[in-house]
């Protein structure tokens, strides 16, 4: 079953290689979508793929890379958009 979600991650998440951490894990778990920094200091992540793989990615995003400190993860269900790759977007 396919699943799509948008995450807003708050905490110490910029400047700690969070986007590359998400991209590498998304590719490892065959999840498509994007990750980007937001101007307010949060990270936005759009994930879509098989439900189990997306759920694994959500758990990884709740932990983050080594030097991140996650305070809050907001999860919003989204409509499946059929992304072909996982990208790091830049503002």
C-alpha positions, 0 to 999 in steps of 0.5 A, a space after each residue: 500500500 502506498 503512503 505519502 506524508 509531509 513532516 515538519 521537524 523542529 529542533 537543532 536540524 539545520 547545519 547538522 547534515 540533516 538533509 543528506 541524512 534524510 536523502 541517503 536513508 530515503 534512497 536506501 529505503 526506496 522512498 521518494 519525495 524531497 527535503 528542504 530547510 525552511 526559513 523559520 529553522 525547521 526542516 520540511 520532508 515529503 515522503 512517499 512510497 510503500 507504507 512500511 518504508 515511509 514508516 521507517 523513514 518517519 522513525 529515522 526522521 524522529 531520531 535524526 543524524 548524530 548532532 541533531 536534536 529533535 524537539 517536535 515532528 509534525 506529521 501530515 498525511 498527503 495525497 500521493 504525487 508519484 515522485 520519481 526520485 528523492 531530492 534535496 531542495 534549496 530555498 
